[in-house]
């Protein structure tokens, strides 16, 4: 049998070229390839007639907690998400059923009124409608924002749900330390895990749902203020079958009872250990340790927290005992340590002017800011009786008894109006619940007691605000915000600036921050 090698070899069914057939679209009549047509429809008609988003929700509900502003992610997870953030967009997409069957190309928010309680999201998806035909479609989903209280906030409104408490105390007659501590807590967000915050006598109580949250607060307090902490625990319940026990933990934190501008009489032995500094010193700063300065020589010393609690001592006088003096004459000595400048000054009590001519000679560390005629606050030691063993030991000592000055000047005094002016800045405050004590007597006596307590708190806060204005180093550790005022308040500010308070230190607007939370609330 012979074969013709030059004859063409027949091709298989797969190798044979398929004949092309042109048909018309059954919908619009456009010519299309019949072999690849999707149901005898052209591409444009497929996009118009086929809905690949069918089965995907177009409406859903989002739950948010009004107290902590967190969003619910089912089943029981609460997440922090700012408006129109990628975290909130992820929560929105997870709430839609059927979205996992398609491919998401793009998703974005559509602007809505903040008070409408509606969130709109535009989603673009792709899906294969027929073999070889991929359709891209865009649609909108509307979410209704509903309010639901999270479990943590439920505990904050329910008694006896905490598992740990941090009791912060300082035995001083004012609240300046706690006002400063409040600003540090707000700046660093150390109060985020608290279940509740209550104001108690001589301090604050922080309640936590977990023990490790309380330990984090204790670590934060130890890093910003000199303090010591004692821990105790109380057995609440025990399962005799499984030996599971439930405890409540208490952390008692005591802050060192010495504040800025306090007059301190050191034990003579401790003063010799601190570089042989004069025992009669002035506290010019309190950080993780107490920083002291001798106004007579500008010698400084630092008392660590551990050293203080091994040999504790009290302050000799605090800021509530400051007297006003007038600078009659001042002459710089020339000695300086960079921040303070030593000077010799002759002062007279402001209350004695016009009645007698008694003056006092002293050395001061404020030589760089004081001039003749300025008002200054200081401690009047002549004729003052202090019930303090350390001060009596200083007077009895031959080395230090003759060096006790008549007056110790503390800081420059600025003449202000009795009524506080409207400031262009403000500080945030914590929402602390005031724990009212049981007061004996009638309801009228309780009202007077509460009014006196409120007046004292307002006076302490005003004193702290003045310290912020006068101390630049203190301002650098805080967050100051711009005050939002009404037009009539702006007119009052202009009148106040024209009359008086010219020498009072002003805070530059560059140091102030915008409060975006308040701006969002105003928009709502």
C-alpha positions as CSV (number, residue, x, y, z in Angstrom):
1,X,0.0,0.0,0.0
2,X,1.5,3.3,-1.0
3,X,1.1,6.7,0.6
4,X,1.3,10.1,-1.0
5,X,3.6,12.1,1.2
6,X,2.7,15.3,-0.5
7,X,-1.0,15.0,0.2
8,X,-2.4,17.3,3.0
9,X,-3.0,15.6,6.4
10,X,-6.5,16.1,7.8
11,X,-6.6,18.1,11.2
12,X,-8.3,16.9,14.3
13,X,-11.5,18.5,15.6
14,X,-9.7,20.7,18.1
15,X,-7.1,21.8,15.5
16,X,-9.7,22.6,12.8
17,X,-10.5,26.4,12.7
18,X,-13.9,27.1,14.0
19,X,-16.1,29.0,11.6
20,X,-17.1,32.5,12.7
21,X,-20.8,33.2,12.9
22,X,-22.1,36.8,13.2
23,X,-25.5,37.2,14.8
24,X,-27.6,40.1,16.0
25,X,-28.2,41.0,19.6
26,X,-31.7,39.9,20.6
27,X,-32.2,43.1,22.5
28,X,-30.7,46.0,20.5
29,X,-29.9,44.3,17.2
30,X,-26.2,45.1,17.2
31,X,-23.9,42.5,15.4
32,X,-22.0,40.3,17.8
33,X,-19.9,37.1,17.6
34,X,-22.3,34.2,18.0
35,X,-19.7,31.8,19.3
36,X,-18.8,34.0,22.3
37,X,-22.0,35.8,22.9
38,X,-23.5,35.6,26.4
39,X,-27.1,34.5,25.8
40,X,-27.3,36.3,22.4
41,X,-26.7,39.7,24.2
42,X,-24.0,42.3,23.5
43,X,-21.8,43.6,26.2
44,X,-23.8,46.8,26.7
45,X,-27.1,44.8,27.0
46,X,-25.5,42.4,29.5
47,X,-24.5,45.3,31.7
48,X,-28.1,46.7,31.5
49,X,-30.0,43.5,32.1
50,X,-27.8,41.5,34.5
51,X,-27.5,42.6,38.1
52,X,-24.4,41.1,39.7
53,X,-25.2,42.8,43.0
54,X,-28.3,40.8,43.5
55,X,-28.4,39.3,47.0
56,X,-26.2,42.0,48.6
57,X,-27.8,44.1,51.3
58,X,-28.6,47.7,50.4
59,X,-29.5,48.7,54.0
60,X,-28.0,47.7,57.3
61,X,-27.7,48.9,60.9
62,X,-24.5,50.0,62.8
63,X,-24.4,50.2,66.6
64,X,-22.3,52.7,68.5
65,X,-21.9,53.5,72.2
66,X,-22.5,57.2,73.0
67,X,-20.4,57.1,76.1
68,X,-17.1,55.8,74.7
69,X,-17.9,56.3,70.9
70,X,-16.9,52.8,70.0
71,X,-18.5,50.7,67.3
72,X,-19.9,47.2,67.6
73,X,-18.4,44.5,65.4
74,X,-20.5,41.3,65.8
75,X,-20.6,39.2,67.8
76,X,-19.4,41.1,70.8
77,X,-16.3,43.1,69.8
78,X,-16.2,46.9,70.3
79,X,-13.7,48.9,68.2
80,X,-12.6,52.5,68.1
81,X,-13.1,54.1,64.7
82,X,-13.2,57.8,63.8
83,X,-15.8,59.1,61.2
84,X,-15.0,58.2,57.6
85,X,-11.9,56.2,58.6
86,X,-10.7,52.9,57.1
87,X,-11.5,51.1,60.4
88,X,-15.2,52.3,60.1
89,X,-15.3,51.3,56.4
90,X,-14.1,47.8,57.3
91,X,-16.9,47.5,59.9
92,X,-19.4,48.7,57.3
93,X,-18.3,46.1,54.7
94,X,-18.4,43.2,57.2
95,X,-22.0,44.0,58.0
96,X,-23.2,43.2,54.5
97,X,-24.4,39.7,53.6
98,X,-23.5,38.3,50.2
99,X,-20.5,40.6,49.7
100,X,-18.0,37.8,50.1
101,X,-19.3,36.2,46.8
102,X,-18.1,39.1,44.6
103,X,-14.8,40.9,44.1
104,X,-14.7,44.4,45.7
105,X,-12.9,46.9,43.5
106,X,-13.5,50.1,45.4
107,X,-15.4,51.4,48.5
108,X,-15.8,54.9,49.8
109,X,-18.0,57.1,52.0
110,X,-20.6,59.5,50.7
111,X,-21.0,62.6,52.7
112,X,-24.1,62.9,54.9
113,X,-25.2,65.3,57.6
114,X,-23.7,64.3,60.9
115,X,-27.0,64.7,62.8
116,X,-28.9,62.5,60.2
117,X,-27.6,59.3,61.9
118,X,-27.1,57.8,58.5
119,X,-23.9,56.6,56.8
120,X,-23.7,55.9,53.0
121,X,-21.1,53.9,51.3
122,X,-20.5,53.6,47.5
123,X,-19.2,50.1,46.6
124,X,-17.8,49.0,43.2
125,X,-17.7,45.2,42.5
126,X,-16.9,42.8,39.7
127,X,-18.5,39.4,38.9
128,X,-18.5,37.0,36.0
129,X,-22.0,37.0,34.6
130,X,-21.4,34.4,31.8
131,X,-18.4,32.5,30.7
132,X,-15.8,35.0,29.6
133,X,-18.0,38.0,30.5
134,X,-17.0,40.1,33.6
135,X,-19.3,42.9,34.7
136,X,-18.4,45.8,37.0
137,X,-21.1,47.5,38.9
138,X,-21.4,50.3,41.4
139,X,-24.2,50.7,44.0
140,X,-24.8,52.5,47.3
141,X,-25.5,51.1,50.8
142,X,-27.2,53.1,53.5
143,X,-26.5,52.3,57.2
144,X,-28.7,53.5,60.1
145,X,-26.6,54.4,63.2
146,X,-28.3,53.1,66.3
147,X,-27.1,53.6,69.9
148,X,-26.2,50.7,72.1
149,X,-24.3,50.7,75.4
150,X,-21.2,48.6,75.5
151,X,-20.5,46.3,78.4
152,X,-17.7,48.5,79.8
153,X,-20.0,51.5,80.0
154,X,-22.7,49.4,81.5
155,X,-20.3,48.5,84.3
156,X,-19.5,52.2,84.8
157,X,-23.2,52.8,85.6
158,X,-23.5,49.8,87.9
159,X,-22.1,49.7,91.5
160,X,-19.6,47.1,92.7
161,X,-18.5,45.9,89.2
162,X,-14.9,47.0,89.5
163,X,-12.1,44.5,90.2
164,X,-9.4,47.0,91.1
165,X,-9.2,50.5,92.5
166,X,-6.3,53.0,92.6
167,X,-6.7,55.5,95.5
168,X,-4.5,58.5,94.9
169,X,-4.0,60.8,98.0
170,X,-2.0,63.8,98.9
171,X,-2.3,65.5,102.3
172,X,-2.1,69.2,101.4
173,X,-4.6,72.0,101.8
174,X,-5.0,72.6,98.0
175,X,-5.6,70.7,94.8
176,X,-2.8,72.1,92.6
177,X,-1.0,68.7,92.4
178,X,-4.2,66.9,91.3
179,X,-5.0,69.6,88.8
180,X,-1.6,69.1,87.2
181,X,-1.9,65.4,87.4
182,X,-5.3,65.6,85.7
183,X,-3.8,67.3,82.7
184,X,-1.0,64.7,82.5
185,X,-3.6,61.9,82.5
186,X,-5.6,63.6,79.8
187,X,-2.5,64.2,77.6
188,X,-1.3,60.6,77.9
189,X,-4.7,58.9,77.8
190,X,-4.0,57.1,81.0
191,X,-7.7,57.1,82.0
192,X,-9.0,55.2,79.0
193,X,-9.4,51.9,80.8
194,X,-11.1,53.3,83.9
195,X,-14.6,52.2,84.7
196,X,-15.3,55.2,86.9
197,X,-13.5,58.1,88.4
198,X,-14.6,59.6,91.8
199,X,-13.4,62.6,93.7
200,X,-12.8,61.8,97.4
201,X,-11.3,63.7,100.2
202,X,-7.6,64.6,99.6
203,X,-7.5,62.8,96.2
204,X,-9.1,60.7,93.5
205,X,-10.3,57.1,93.1
206,X,-9.8,55.3,89.8
207,X,-11.9,52.2,89.3
208,X,-10.9,49.5,86.8
209,X,-12.5,46.2,85.6
210,X,-9.1,44.4,85.4
211,X,-6.1,44.2,87.7
212,X,-3.5,44.9,85.0
213,X,-5.3,48.1,84.0
214,X,-4.8,49.3,87.6
215,X,-1.2,48.3,87.6
216,X,-0.7,50.4,84.4
217,X,-2.1,53.4,86.2
218,X,0.2,52.9,89.1
219,X,3.2,52.7,86.8
220,X,2.1,55.9,85.1
221,X,1.7,57.7,88.4
222,X,5.2,56.6,89.5
223,X,6.6,58.0,86.2
224,X,5.2,61.5,86.7
225,X,5.0,62.3,90.4
226,X,6.9,61.2,93.5
227,X,4.8,58.6,95.3
228,X,4.6,55.3,97.0
229,X,2.1,52.5,96.6
230,X,0.7,49.8,98.9
231,X,-1.3,46.9,97.5
232,X,-4.0,44.9,99.2
233,X,-6.6,42.4,98.1
234,X,-9.9,41.2,99.4
235,X,-11.5,37.8,98.7
236,X,-15.0,38.3,97.2
237,X,-16.0,34.7,96.4
238,X,-14.6,31.2,96.1
239,X,-15.8,28.1,94.4
240,X,-15.1,25.2,96.8
241,X,-15.4,22.6,93.9
242,X,-12.9,24.2,91.5
243,X,-11.0,26.4,94.0
244,X,-11.6,29.4,91.7
245,X,-11.3,32.7,93.7
246,X,-12.4,36.2,92.9
247,X,-10.5,39.2,94.5
248,X,-10.8,42.9,94.6
249,X,-7.5,44.7,94.5
250,X,-6.7,48.1,96.1
251,X,-3.7,50.2,95.3
252,X,-3.2,53.0,97.8
253,X,-0.9,55.6,96.2
254,X,0.3,58.5,98.4
255,X,1.9,61.5,96.7
256,X,4.7,63.2,98.5
257,X,3.2,66.1,100.4
258,X,5.5,68.8,99.1
259,X,4.5,71.1,96.2
260,X,6.0,73.8,94.1
261,X,6.8,77.1,95.9
262,X,6.7,75.4,99.4
263,X,9.2,76.4,102.0
264,X,11.0,73.3,103.3
265,X,13.1,72.8,106.4
266,X,15.3,69.7,105.8
267,X,16.7,67.5,108.5
268,X,20.3,68.7,109.1
269,X,21.6,65.2,108.5
270,X,19.8,64.9,105.2
271,X,21.0,68.4,104.1
272,X,24.6,67.4,104.7
273,X,24.0,64.3,102.6
274,X,22.6,66.4,99.7
275,X,25.9,68.3,99.1
276,X,25.8,70.2,102.5
277,X,23.0,72.5,101.3
278,X,21.4,74.9,103.7
279,X,18.5,73.1,105.5
280,X,16.1,76.0,104.8
281,X,15.2,75.6,101.1
282,X,12.6,76.4,98.6
283,X,10.9,73.8,96.4
284,X,11.1,75.2,92.8
285,X,10.0,72.0,90.9
286,X,8.4,68.6,91.6
287,X,8.9,65.8,89.0
288,X,9.7,62.3,89.8
289,X,11.9,63.8,92.6
290,X,11.7,67.0,94.6
291,X,14.0,69.8,93.4
292,X,15.1,72.3,96.1
293,X,17.0,75.5,95.9
294,X,18.7,77.7,98.5
295,X,17.7,81.3,97.7
296,X,20.7,82.6,99.5
297,X,23.4,80.8,97.5
298,X,21.5,79.3,94.4
299,X,22.7,75.9,95.5
300,X,20.3,73.2,94.3
301,X,19.6,69.6,95.5
302,X,17.3,66.8,94.4
303,X,15.5,64.5,96.9
304,X,14.7,61.2,95.3
305,X,11.4,59.5,96.2
306,X,13.1,56.6,98.0
307,X,15.3,59.0,100.0
308,X,12.3,61.0,101.1
309,X,10.2,58.0,102.3
310,X,13.2,56.7,104.3
311,X,13.3,59.9,106.3
312,X,10.1,61.9,105.5
313,X,9.7,65.5,106.4
314,X,6.9,68.1,106.0
315,X,6.8,71.5,104.4
316,X,7.3,74.4,106.6
317,X,4.8,76.7,104.8
318,X,2.7,76.5,101.6
319,X,1.4,78.9,99.0
320,X,-1.6,79.8,101.2
321,X,0.7,81.6,103.6
322,X,2.4,83.8,101.0
323,X,2.5,87.6,101.8
324,X,2.9,90.4,99.4
325,X,6.0,92.5,99.5
326,X,7.2,95.6,97.5
327,X,10.7,95.8,96.1
328,X,12.3,99.0,97.5
329,X,15.8,98.4,96.2
330,X,17.5,95.5,94.4
331,X,21.1,95.0,93.3
332,X,22.3,91.9,91.4
333,X,25.2,90.1,92.9
334,X,26.4,88.6,89.6
335,X,26.1,84.9,90.6
336,X,23.9,82.8,88.3
337,X,23.2,79.2,87.6
338,X,21.6,79.7,84.1
339,X,17.9,79.9,85.2
340,X,18.1,81.9,88.5
341,X,20.1,85.0,89.2
342,X,21.2,86.0,92.7
343,X,20.4,89.5,93.9
344,X,20.3,91.5,97.2
345,X,16.9,93.2,97.8
346,X,15.3,95.5,100.3
347,X,11.6,94.8,100.6
348,X,8.7,96.1,102.7
349,X,5.3,94.5,103.3
350,X,2.6,95.9,101.1
351,X,0.2,96.0,104.2
352,X,2.8,98.2,106.1
353,X,3.2,100.8,103.4
354,X,1.9,104.1,104.8
355,X,1.7,102.9,108.4
356,X,5.4,102.3,109.2
357,X,8.8,102.3,107.6
358,X,9.9,98.7,108.4
359,X,12.0,97.2,105.7
360,X,13.7,93.8,105.4
361,X,17.0,92.9,103.7
362,X,17.2,89.5,102.0
363,X,18.9,87.6,99.2
364,X,16.7,86.2,96.4
365,X,17.1,83.9,93.4
366,X,14.7,86.1,91.3
367,X,17.2,88.8,90.4
368,X,16.6,88.4,86.7
369,X,12.9,89.4,86.8
370,X,12.5,91.7,89.7
371,X,12.9,95.5,89.5
372,X,12.3,98.4,92.0
373,X,8.6,98.9,92.6
374,X,7.6,95.3,91.6
375,X,5.2,93.3,93.8
376,X,6.5,89.9,94.9
377,X,5.1,87.1,97.1
378,X,7.2,85.6,99.8
379,X,7.3,84.0,103.3
380,X,7.7,86.4,106.3
381,X,9.8,84.4,108.8
382,X,10.4,87.2,111.3
383,X,8.0,86.8,114.2
384,X,6.4,83.7,112.7
385,X,6.2,80.6,115.0
386,X,6.6,77.3,113.2
387,X,5.7,74.1,115.0
388,X,8.4,72.0,113.3
389,X,11.2,70.1,114.8
390,X,13.5,70.5,111.9
391,X,13.1,74.3,111.9
392,X,13.8,74.4,115.7
393,X,17.0,72.4,115.1
394,X,18.1,74.9,112.4
395,X,17.5,77.8,114.9
396,X,19.4,76.0,117.6
397,X,22.3,75.2,115.3
398,X,25.3,77.5,115.5
399,X,26.1,76.9,111.8
400,X,22.6,77.7,110.4
401,X,20.8,79.7,113.1
402,X,22.4,83.0,112.1
403,X,21.7,82.5,108.4
404,X,17.9,82.3,108.7
405,X,16.6,85.3,106.6
406,X,13.8,87.6,107.6
407,X,12.0,87.1,104.3
408,X,12.1,84.4,101.6
409,X,10.9,85.7,98.2
410,X,9.1,83.1,96.1
411,X,7.7,84.5,92.9
412,X,6.7,87.8,91.2
413,X,3.2,89.0,91.8
414,X,1.1,90.4,89.0
415,X,-1.8,92.7,89.8
416,X,-5.0,91.1,88.6
417,X,-8.7,91.9,88.7
418,X,-10.7,90.2,91.4
419,X,-13.0,88.7,88.8
420,X,-11.0,86.4,86.5
421,X,-10.9,87.6,82.9
422,X,-12.0,85.6,79.9
423,X,-8.9,83.8,78.7
424,X,-8.2,83.0,75.1
425,X,-7.2,79.4,76.1
426,X,-8.6,76.7,78.2
427,X,-7.7,73.3,79.7
428,X,-9.7,70.0,79.3
429,X,-11.2,68.5,82.4
430,X,-11.9,64.9,83.4
431,X,-15.5,63.9,84.0
432,X,-15.0,62.9,87.6
433,X,-18.0,62.1,89.8
434,X,-17.9,64.0,93.1
435,X,-18.3,61.7,96.1
436,X,-20.4,63.6,98.6
437,X,-19.6,63.0,102.2
438,X,-22.2,62.4,104.8
439,X,-22.7,65.8,106.3
440,X,-24.3,66.2,109.7
441,X,-27.0,68.8,110.3
442,X,-29.9,70.2,108.4
443,X,-30.2,70.6,104.7
444,X,-29.2,74.3,104.9
445,X,-25.9,73.5,106.5
446,X,-25.2,70.9,103.8
447,X,-25.8,73.5,101.2
448,X,-23.5,76.0,102.8
449,X,-20.8,73.3,103.1
450,X,-21.1,72.4,99.5
451,X,-21.0,76.1,98.4
452,X,-17.8,76.6,100.4
453,X,-16.2,73.4,98.9
454,X,-17.1,74.6,95.4
455,X,-15.6,78.1,96.1
456,X,-12.4,76.5,97.4
457,X,-12.1,74.3,94.2
458,X,-12.7,77.3,92.0
459,X,-10.0,79.2,93.8
460,X,-7.5,76.3,93.5
461,X,-8.3,76.0,89.8
462,X,-7.8,79.8,89.3
463,X,-4.4,79.5,91.1
464,X,-3.4,76.7,88.8
465,X,-4.4,78.6,85.7
466,X,-2.2,81.6,86.9
467,X,0.7,79.2,87.4
468,X,0.3,78.0,83.9
469,X,0.4,81.6,82.6
470,X,3.4,82.5,84.6
471,X,5.5,79.3,84.3
472,X,6.7,78.6,80.7
473,X,8.3,75.3,81.7
474,X,4.9,74.1,83.1
475,X,3.1,75.0,79.9
476,X,5.4,72.8,77.9
477,X,4.2,69.7,79.7
478,X,0.5,70.4,79.2
479,X,-2.0,70.6,76.2
480,X,-3.6,74.0,76.0
481,X,-6.6,74.5,73.7
482,X,-8.1,77.6,72.0
483,X,-11.2,78.8,73.8
484,X,-14.3,79.1,71.6
485,X,-16.0,82.4,72.4
486,X,-19.1,84.1,71.3
487,X,-18.9,87.6,69.7
488,X,-20.0,89.4,72.9
489,X,-17.2,87.6,74.8
490,X,-14.8,88.9,72.2
491,X,-15.9,92.5,73.0
492,X,-15.4,91.8,76.7
493,X,-11.9,90.5,75.9
494,X,-11.1,93.8,74.0
495,X,-12.3,95.9,77.0
496,X,-10.3,93.8,79.4
497,X,-7.1,94.2,77.3
498,X,-7.6,98.0,77.2
499,X,-7.9,98.4,81.0
500,X,-5.5,96.7,83.3
501,X,-3.7,93.4,83.4
502,X,-1.0,94.7,81.0
503,X,1.9,93.1,82.9
504,X,0.3,89.7,83.3
505,X,2.1,87.1,81.1
506,X,0.3,86.2,77.9
507,X,0.2,82.9,76.2
508,X,0.9,83.0,72.5
509,X,-1.7,81.6,70.1
510,X,1.0,79.4,68.6
511,X,1.1,77.4,71.8
512,X,-2.6,76.5,71.6
513,X,-4.2,73.5,70.0
514,X,-7.5,73.2,68.2
515,X,-10.1,71.1,69.9
516,X,-11.4,68.9,67.0
517,X,-13.8,67.1,69.3
518,X,-15.6,70.3,70.1
519,X,-15.6,71.3,66.5
520,X,-17.3,68.0,65.6
521,X,-19.9,68.5,68.4
522,X,-20.7,72.0,67.0
523,X,-21.2,70.6,63.6
524,X,-23.6,68.0,65.0
